[in-house]
Amino acid sequence: MHSSTSQSIFRLLAALLLFSSLFFPSSNAQVIKGCPFDGIYSLGVKDSSPSGSHRGSLMTDQIATAFHLPSPKDYTGEQYGRLHYGASFATQNAIALGKPFLEEQGIHIPSYAFTDSITSQQVSFSTYLDSFCFINRLECREKLQRSLFTVDLGSNDYKYALLNGKSVEQVEEYVPVISSNIVNMVSEIKKEGASNILVPGMLPLGCIPGYVSLLHSANPADFDADNCHLGLNNLAKNHNDQLKLAISEEWPHGPYAQSQAFSEIGDSVSYSQVLYADYYNAFMALLRDKSHHSRPLFHTDGFHLTEEANEFIAGKLISGNGFLQPEIHLPKVTHCLM
């Protein structure tokens, strides 16, 4: 009887430990005090679950939570006035290259996948700003300067290319154009007043089952010790290297350089920052973390990460351990507005 009771208590304690590890920040996550940002805006790819049950990007949801913000609501074009705490312009099938470019390359997008270009998202963003900036443009710009933006693009372009039978070597040719288009989109939203912009790198595509399945590769020599496809991971690394290079070339004076667009209106924000988010190494840390091996990393479609996986990666990004390059500069905070 005593042995049975002890076993029951042990199981209860084990369950409580598992519960706490799932719902409370890991020890390597920095605890953000107060609310350094007033809102969060997401553009690019919406990383929805296959069921469509999540309204915004799952990663954006986790980042919003880390900074004590509500998840951004989808912008539909029907809202009048501002959406409090930001908005999501991201769509599930957004592409960086544009449908005409892809079709010129012999890459046909499936009929079931409604695609959205970065140009149309920029138009939606401008329309959104016009809906509440026409009265006080200065107030509008100050709002954007106190907000966090995420621009996540490229994954769908690679997926559609591979889906159409392109080899990894052929897909590599699109990397410079994709990186350039991402930087161009960041430049456009900076012109509107965005000061804090997070640009995610590519996840290790060779570790994502959905991408690996597109290559139909069964040769053990194509995979590394983590059972990830070498060619696809090299593609992701190349994308990340070129994206970081494009960011550094576009803004060579560092992340906190004074922007002329800001000084013209006499605002108090003296910096702007474009931050590279190292999703690749954050995911590899998760893959190699033995404490997470019993938890699913992907939804059943093999492409989208689970909420737990996104939570882990978001924790890494704000941990102060080099997963944001450079580390984020947080505005001084006195209180939360919510």
C-alpha positions as CSV (number, residue, x, y, z in Angstrom):
1,M,0.0,0.0,0.0
2,H,2.8,2.3,1.0
3,S,4.7,1.5,-2.3
4,S,1.6,2.2,-4.3
5,T,1.1,5.6,-2.7
6,S,4.7,6.5,-3.2
7,Q,4.5,5.6,-6.9
8,S,1.3,7.7,-7.3
9,I,3.1,10.7,-5.7
10,F,6.1,10.2,-7.9
11,R,3.9,10.1,-11.0
12,L,2.1,13.3,-9.8
13,L,5.3,15.1,-9.3
14,A,6.6,14.0,-12.7
15,A,3.4,15.3,-14.4
16,L,3.7,18.6,-12.6
17,L,7.3,19.0,-13.8
18,L,6.3,18.2,-17.4
19,F,3.4,20.7,-17.2
20,S,5.7,23.4,-15.9
21,S,8.2,22.8,-18.6
22,L,5.6,23.2,-21.2
23,F,3.9,26.4,-20.0
24,F,6.6,28.4,-18.2
25,P,9.7,30.0,-19.8
26,S,12.9,27.9,-19.9
27,S,15.9,29.0,-17.9
28,N,17.6,30.3,-21.0
29,A,14.8,32.7,-21.8
30,Q,15.1,36.4,-20.8
31,V,12.2,37.7,-18.8
32,I,11.0,40.9,-20.4
33,K,10.0,43.5,-17.8
34,G,7.1,45.7,-18.6
35,C,6.0,46.4,-22.2
36,P,8.8,47.8,-24.3
37,F,6.6,47.9,-27.4
38,D,3.0,49.2,-27.9
39,G,2.2,46.8,-30.7
40,I,3.4,44.1,-33.1
41,Y,3.0,44.0,-36.9
42,S,3.7,40.9,-39.0
43,L,4.3,40.8,-42.8
44,G,5.3,37.9,-45.1
45,V,4.4,34.3,-44.5
46,K,1.7,33.4,-41.9
47,D,2.9,30.2,-40.3
48,S,-0.6,28.9,-39.6
49,S,-1.4,25.4,-38.4
50,P,-2.9,23.0,-41.0
51,S,-6.3,23.3,-39.4
52,G,-6.1,27.1,-39.7
53,S,-7.0,27.3,-36.0
54,H,-4.4,30.0,-35.3
55,R,-5.3,33.5,-36.5
56,G,-1.7,34.8,-36.8
57,S,1.8,33.6,-37.2
58,L,2.4,31.1,-34.5
59,M,6.0,32.4,-34.1
60,T,4.6,36.0,-34.0
61,D,2.1,34.8,-31.3
62,Q,5.0,33.6,-29.2
63,I,7.1,36.7,-29.7
64,A,4.0,38.9,-28.9
65,T,3.6,36.9,-25.6
66,A,7.3,37.4,-24.7
67,F,6.8,41.1,-25.0
68,H,3.5,41.1,-23.1
69,L,1.4,42.0,-26.2
70,P,-1.8,40.5,-27.7
71,S,-1.3,38.6,-30.9
72,P,-1.8,40.9,-33.9
73,K,-5.2,40.6,-35.6
74,D,-5.5,39.9,-39.3
75,Y,-6.0,43.0,-41.4
76,T,-8.9,42.4,-43.8
77,G,-9.2,45.8,-45.3
78,E,-12.7,46.2,-43.7
79,Q,-11.5,47.8,-40.4
80,Y,-12.0,51.5,-40.0
81,G,-9.6,53.2,-37.7
82,R,-6.6,51.6,-36.1
83,L,-6.3,48.1,-34.9
84,H,-5.0,48.4,-31.3
85,Y,-1.6,46.7,-30.6
86,G,-0.7,46.1,-34.3
87,A,-2.0,44.0,-37.2
88,S,-1.0,41.0,-39.2
89,F,-0.7,41.4,-43.0
90,A,1.0,38.0,-43.4
91,T,-0.7,35.3,-45.5
92,Q,-0.1,31.6,-45.5
93,N,1.1,31.4,-49.1
94,A,3.1,34.7,-49.4
95,I,6.0,34.6,-51.8
96,A,9.0,36.9,-52.2
97,L,9.7,36.4,-55.9
98,G,6.2,37.1,-57.3
99,K,4.0,34.7,-59.3
100,P,5.1,36.0,-62.8
101,F,8.8,35.4,-61.9
102,L,8.1,31.9,-60.7
103,E,6.1,31.0,-63.8
104,E,8.9,32.3,-66.0
105,Q,11.1,29.8,-64.2
106,G,8.7,27.0,-64.9
107,I,7.4,27.0,-61.3
108,H,3.7,26.6,-61.2
109,I,1.8,27.3,-58.0
110,P,-0.9,24.7,-57.1
111,S,-4.4,26.0,-57.8
112,Y,-5.4,25.4,-54.2
113,A,-2.8,27.8,-52.9
114,F,-3.9,31.4,-53.2
115,T,-0.6,33.3,-53.3
116,D,0.1,36.8,-52.0
117,S,3.0,39.0,-53.1
118,I,5.0,41.3,-50.9
119,T,3.8,44.2,-53.1
120,S,0.2,43.5,-52.2
121,Q,1.1,43.3,-48.6
122,Q,2.8,46.7,-48.8
123,V,-0.3,48.2,-50.4
124,S,-2.4,46.7,-47.6
125,F,-0.1,48.2,-45.0
126,S,-0.2,51.6,-46.7
127,T,-4.0,51.4,-46.8
128,Y,-4.1,50.5,-43.1
129,L,-1.9,53.5,-42.3
130,D,-4.1,55.8,-44.3
131,S,-7.1,54.7,-42.3
132,F,-5.9,56.3,-39.1
133,C,-3.0,58.5,-40.1
134,F,-4.9,61.1,-42.1
135,I,-5.7,63.1,-38.9
136,N,-2.3,63.1,-37.2
137,R,0.6,61.7,-39.2
138,L,3.1,62.5,-36.4
139,E,1.1,60.4,-33.9
140,C,0.9,57.6,-36.4
141,R,4.6,57.6,-37.0
142,E,5.3,57.7,-33.2
143,K,3.0,54.7,-32.8
144,L,5.0,52.7,-35.4
145,Q,8.3,53.7,-33.8
146,R,7.1,52.1,-30.6
147,S,6.0,48.9,-32.3
148,L,7.9,45.7,-33.3
149,F,7.7,44.5,-36.9
150,T,8.4,41.0,-38.3
151,V,9.2,40.3,-42.0
152,D,9.3,36.6,-42.7
153,L,9.7,35.5,-46.4
154,G,11.3,32.9,-48.7
155,S,10.1,29.6,-47.4
156,N,7.2,29.3,-49.8
157,D,9.4,30.2,-52.8
158,Y,11.7,27.3,-52.1
159,K,8.8,25.0,-51.4
160,Y,7.0,25.7,-54.7
161,A,10.3,25.4,-56.6
162,L,11.1,22.0,-55.1
163,L,7.5,20.9,-55.5
164,N,7.9,21.6,-59.3
165,G,10.9,19.2,-59.5
166,K,13.7,21.8,-59.2
167,S,16.9,20.5,-57.8
168,V,18.5,22.1,-54.7
169,E,21.2,23.4,-57.0
170,Q,18.7,25.1,-59.2
171,V,16.8,26.6,-56.2
172,E,20.1,28.1,-55.0
173,E,20.0,30.5,-58.0
174,Y,17.0,32.2,-56.5
175,V,18.6,33.0,-53.1
176,P,20.1,36.4,-54.1
177,V,16.8,37.7,-55.5
178,I,14.8,36.5,-52.5
179,S,17.3,38.1,-50.1
180,S,17.2,41.4,-52.0
181,N,13.4,41.4,-52.1
182,I,13.2,40.9,-48.3
183,V,15.5,43.8,-47.7
184,N,13.5,46.0,-50.1
185,M,10.4,45.2,-48.1
186,V,12.1,46.2,-44.9
187,S,13.2,49.4,-46.5
188,E,9.7,50.3,-47.5
189,I,8.2,49.8,-44.0
190,K,11.1,51.8,-42.5
191,K,10.1,54.7,-44.8
192,E,6.7,54.6,-43.1
193,G,8.3,55.0,-39.7
194,A,9.0,51.4,-38.5
195,S,12.0,51.5,-36.1
196,N,12.2,47.9,-34.7
197,I,12.2,45.3,-37.4
198,L,12.9,41.6,-36.9
199,V,13.9,39.6,-40.0
200,P,13.9,35.8,-39.5
201,G,16.4,33.6,-41.2
202,M,15.4,30.3,-42.7
203,L,14.9,27.2,-40.6
204,P,17.1,24.2,-41.4
205,L,15.0,23.0,-44.3
206,G,16.7,19.6,-44.3
207,C,15.4,18.9,-40.8
208,I,11.8,19.6,-41.9
209,P,10.0,16.4,-43.1
210,G,7.8,18.2,-45.6
211,Y,10.7,19.7,-47.5
212,V,12.7,16.4,-47.4
213,S,9.7,14.5,-48.8
214,L,9.8,16.8,-51.9
215,L,13.2,15.4,-52.9
216,H,12.3,11.7,-52.7
217,S,15.8,11.0,-51.4
218,A,16.6,7.7,-49.8
219,N,20.4,7.8,-50.0
220,P,21.9,7.7,-46.5
221,A,24.9,9.8,-47.8
222,D,22.5,12.7,-48.3
223,F,21.8,13.0,-44.5
224,D,23.8,14.1,-41.6
225,A,24.1,12.8,-38.0
226,D,20.9,14.6,-37.0
227,N,19.1,12.8,-39.9
228,C,18.7,16.2,-41.7
229,H,19.2,16.5,-45.5
230,L,22.6,18.1,-46.2
231,G,21.6,19.8,-49.4
232,L,18.5,21.4,-48.0
233,N,20.4,22.6,-44.9
234,N,23.1,24.1,-47.1
235,L,20.4,25.9,-49.1
236,A,19.0,27.4,-45.8
237,K,22.5,28.4,-44.7
238,N,23.2,30.1,-48.0
239,H,19.9,31.9,-47.7
240,N,20.8,33.1,-44.2
241,D,24.3,34.2,-45.1
242,Q,23.1,36.2,-48.1
243,L,20.2,37.7,-46.1
244,K,22.6,38.8,-43.3
245,L,25.0,40.2,-45.9
246,A,22.2,42.1,-47.6
247,I,21.1,43.6,-44.3
248,S,24.6,44.7,-43.4
249,E,25.2,46.3,-46.8
250,E,21.9,48.1,-46.8
251,W,22.4,49.5,-43.2
252,P,26.2,49.6,-42.8
253,H,26.2,52.0,-39.9
254,G,24.8,49.5,-37.4
255,P,21.3,48.8,-35.9
256,Y,20.9,52.0,-34.0
257,A,21.8,54.5,-36.7
258,Q,19.8,57.7,-36.8
259,S,17.3,57.8,-39.6
260,Q,16.8,61.0,-41.6
261,A,13.1,60.2,-42.0
262,F,12.7,60.3,-38.2
263,S,14.7,63.5,-37.6
264,E,12.6,65.4,-40.1
265,I,9.6,65.3,-37.9
266,G,11.5,65.9,-34.7
267,D,10.6,62.7,-32.8
268,S,12.4,61.5,-29.7
269,V,13.4,58.1,-31.1
270,S,17.1,58.2,-31.8
271,Y,17.6,54.8,-33.3
272,S,16.3,52.2,-35.7
273,Q,17.2,48.6,-35.6
274,V,17.0,45.8,-38.2
275,L,17.6,42.5,-36.4
276,Y,18.4,39.1,-37.9
277,A,16.6,36.3,-36.1
278,D,18.7,33.1,-36.2
279,Y,15.9,30.6,-36.5
280,Y,18.3,28.0,-37.9
281,N,20.5,27.6,-34.8
282,A,17.6,28.1,-32.5
283,F,15.8,25.1,-34.1
284,M,19.0,23.0,-34.0
285,A,19.3,23.7,-30.3
286,L,15.7,22.4,-30.0
287,L,16.5,19.4,-32.1
288,R,19.5,18.5,-30.0
289,D,17.8,19.2,-26.6
290,K,17.1,15.7,-25.3
291,S,14.4,17.1,-22.9
292,H,12.2,17.9,-25.9
293,H,12.6,14.6,-27.8
294,S,9.3,13.2,-26.5
295,R,7.4,16.2,-27.8
296,P,6.2,16.6,-31.4
297,L,8.1,19.3,-33.3
298,F,5.8,19.5,-36.3
299,H,2.1,19.5,-37.1
300,T,0.9,16.5,-39.1
301,D,1.5,18.2,-42.4
302,G,5.3,18.1,-41.8
303,F,5.9,21.7,-42.6
304,H,4.6,23.8,-39.7
305,L,6.1,23.8,-36.2
306,T,4.0,23.0,-33.2
307,E,3.2,25.7,-30.6
308,E,5.8,24.1,-28.2
309,A,8.5,24.3,-30.8
310,N,7.8,27.9,-31.6
311,E,7.7,28.7,-27.9
312,F,11.2,27.3,-27.5
313,I,12.6,29.2,-30.5
314,A,11.0,32.5,-29.3
315,G,12.6,31.9,-25.9
316,K,16.0,31.5,-27.6
317,L,15.6,34.7,-29.6
318,I,15.1,36.8,-26.5
319,S,17.6,34.9,-24.3
320,G,20.5,37.2,-25.0
321,N,22.6,34.3,-26.3
322,G,23.3,35.6,-29.8
323,F,20.2,34.3,-31.6
324,L,19.3,37.9,-32.4
325,Q,22.0,39.7,-34.3
326,P,22.7,42.2,-33.0
327,E,20.9,41.9,-29.7
328,I,17.7,43.8,-29.5
329,H,17.7,47.4,-28.0
330,L,14.6,47.7,-25.8
331,P,13.1,51.2,-25.2
332,K,12.8,52.3,-21.6
333,V,9.5,51.2,-20.1
334,T,7.6,52.6,-17.2
335,H,4.3,50.8,-17.5
336,C,2.1,48.7,-19.8
337,L,-0.7,50.3,-21.7
338,M,-3.0,47.3,-21.7
